[in-house]
C-alpha cells in the first residue's frame, strides 16, 4: 500500500535508501570480474553513477539477487506498447538502450528477431524496452518520439526504423522523426508531434532513466534476463543461452507460476 510522505518515518526512508545502495553494491560485485571483457559491445555513458551490468560467471549463489532485480524491473504491465510477449512469460528481458548507440542497433537488427522467433513466439520470453539516453538532447528527442509512436500502437515499428541504421545528431531532428513515424505507419502525425513534446513523454523517459541509474547502468545496451545482467551487444548465442537458463531456473523455482501472478497483479500508484 502506498505511504504518504507525511506519514513515512525517517527510519523507513533511511531503510529504503539503504536497500537501493545495497542493490547497487551487489550489482557492482557481479560486474567487476568481467566488465572489461564486454566493453567492445557497448557504448559508455559519461558521468553516470554506478557500474555497468555485465555477464556474470556466478550461478546459484547470486540467484537471490537476480530474483530481486527481476521483481524490481520487470513491469509486466497490460498493454505496454514498449513490450513484446506475454506478460506472464516465465522469462523477461529488460533492455536499457539509446537510439544513437550503434551496438543497440546491432542487437535490434541481428539478435532481437532471433529471440522473438525462438522464445517470444512460444510464450517463453517477454522483452521490455527502456529508454536510457546517454547522448543528450538528440537521443532524448528520439526516445520521446518512440514513446509517441507507441501511443498509436507503432512503437516497435518506429523502434526498428530508428535502428535501421545508426542515426545521429541532425538525423534525429523533429522533422526527420516525423518522416520516420510516417514510414512506421503512425496514422496521426499531428498527434505524434504533440506527444513528442508532451509532459507525459518527458515523464516516461525520466522513469526509464531513473530506473537505470538506480541499478548502476552506465553503458548501452545493458540487459537483465530475469534479473541476470548482460552488457553489450553480445553474440546471439549468449542471449539464447541466458534465456534458456533463466527458463530452466524459473521452472525449478516455480517461476512460471510467479510470472503469471506478476502478470495479473498491477503495481500500486506511487
N, C-alpha and C positions, 0 to 999 in steps of 0.2 A: 504494500500500500504506500502511495507517495506520502512523504512527510514534508510539511511546510517548513520554510526557512526559519520561521519564528519558533517552531516547536522542536527543531533538531538541536540536540545538546552539543556543546563544544567537544565532548568526548566522542560522540558519534562521528562528528565531522573529521576529527583527527584520525579516528579508526579508518574512515573511508579513504582519506588521503594516504594513510599507511598501506592500505591494501593495494592501491594503484601503484605506489612506489615499489612494493614487494613484487608485483606482477612484472613491472618493467625490469627490475633487477634480475628476476628469474629468466626473462626473455633474453637479456644480455648474456647470461651464463650459457644459455643454449647456443647462442650465435657465435661466441668468441672463437671456438675451436676451428670453425671452417668458414668464417666470414670472408677471409681474404680469397678463398677459393672460388667464390661466386661473383666477385666484383665485375668480372668481364661480361656478365649477363644482366647488369642492371645499371640504371642511372642514379647518381648520388644526389641527395638533397643537400643544399647548403644551409648551415646554421640551424638545423632542426635537432630537437632533443632526442636522447636515447640511442639505441643501436639498431642496425638493420636486422630484420629477421633473416634467418638462413637455414639451410638444410641441416637438420640435427642428426648426429650419429646415435643419439640415445634412443632407447625404446621404452621398456616398461617403467623405468624409474621416473620418466617425465610424463607419463600418461595422465597423471592427475592435473598437471599444469596444462597439457593440451586440452583436456576436457573443460577446464576453467576458461581458457581462451575461446574455445568453441561456444560455450554458453554466452560469453560476453560479446561476441562479434557476429554470430550467425543470427540474422534478424528474422528470417523465415516469415516475412510479412505477406499477407494475402495481397495478390495483385501488384506486387512490387515491380515496377517497369524496368528496374535496373537488375533484375534477376531472371535466370532461366532455369527451369527444372522444378520438380515437385517440392513444395515447401516442407514435406515430411520425408524427403530423401534422407537416407542414413548418413550421407557424406555431404558437407557443404564446403566449397572452395570460395574463400573471400579474397578478392584481388584489389590491391591498392595501386592505382596507376595514374599516369599523367599523359595527356594526349600529344605532348611534344616528345615523349620518350620513345626512342627508336626500338628499344628492347620490348616495350609494352606492345608496340605494333607487331613485332615478330611473334610474340606469344599469341596475339589475336589472329594473325594470318595463318600460323603454322600449327599451333598446339591446340588452341581452343576448339576448332572444328572437329579435331580428332577426339577430344574429350567429350564433346556433345554427342558425337556419333556412338562412341563406345560406352559412355556411362550415363549421360543425361537422358538419352532416349529410352534407356531401360529402367529409369527411375532410381538409379544408384546415387547420382550426383546432382547437386544444385550449385549453380555458380552465381555469386552475388558480387556486383561491381561497386567499388568505392572510388570516388573522385579524390585522389590525393595529389594535389598540384604542387610541383616544386620549381616551376619555371616562370612564376609571376603572372602578370595580367593576361597575357595571351592564353596561357593554359587555363586560367580561371574562366575566361570567356568561353573557351571550348567546352569546359566542364559544365558550365551553365547551359550551353547550347544542347549538350547531350541530354541533360535533365529535361530541358524544354521539349525536346523531341519525344522524350518518354511520356510527357503529359498527353501526347496524342498517339501513344502506343507504338512509337517508332524509335525507341531508344537504341535497340540493337542494330537497326539498320543505319542509324546515324553514327553509332559507335564504330561500325565496320567501315563506313565511309571516311571517318576521321583517321582511321588507322590503315586505310588502303595504301597510303604512302606516308612518309614522315613529313608532316606539315608543321612549319614553324613560323613564328612572327606574323608578318602581314598576311600569310596564307590562312590565318585564323581570325582575320578581321571580320566584323559582323556581317558585311555583305557576302563574304565568302562562305560564312557559316550558313547563311540563309540559302545560298545556292546548294550547299551540301544537303541541307534539310529538304529542299525540293527534290533532289535526286534520291533521297532516302524515303520519299513518299509521305512527308509531313504535309497534311492537307491544308491547314490554315496557317499560312506564313505570317499573317499579321499577328495572330495569337502567339506564334512562335517567337517573333521579335519581342513582343511584350513580355513573354515568360522568361526570356533570356535575362532581362534586366529587372526581374521582379524580386521582391524581398524573399519570396518562397524559394527561389533558385539559390539565392545567396545563403539562406539558412540551411538548405540541403547540402550545399558544398561545405559549409562550416562544420556541419555534423560529421561528414565523412572525414574531413581533415583532422578534427579533434580526436576522433576515434583512432586514427593512425598515429597521431602524436602520443596519445596515451599508451599505445603499445610499443612505442620506440621505433616506429618505421622511419627510416631516413633514406631509403632508396626505392626506385621503381623499376620494374614491377616487384612488389612483395606480395606473398600469398600466405594464407593459412588454410590448411586442409584438415578439417575437423580440429583446428587449433594447432596443428603441427606446422611450424614455419618453414617456408621455402622462399628463397630470394632469387631474383633474376629470371631471365627467360631460359630456363634450363631445357635440356632436350625433352621432347615429348615423353620419352620413356620414363623419365624421372617423375613426371606428374602422374603417368599411368600407374607406376608402382606406388606412389603416395596415396592415390585414390583407392587402389586395391587393398593396400594395407589398412587404410582407415575403415574401409568397408568390413574387412575381416575383424578388426578390433570392435567395431560397432556391433557386429553380430555376436561376438563373445560377451560383450557387456550389456547386451540388450539395447544397443544404441538405435536400432531401427524403431523400437517402441518409443524411446526417448525422442527421436526425431518426429514421430507422429504427434506426440504430446506437445512438443515445441511448436509444431505447425498449427495446432489447434489453439494454443494459448496466444493471446495478444499482450504485448508489453503495456503496462500501465503508463499513463501520460506522466511526463516528468515536468 
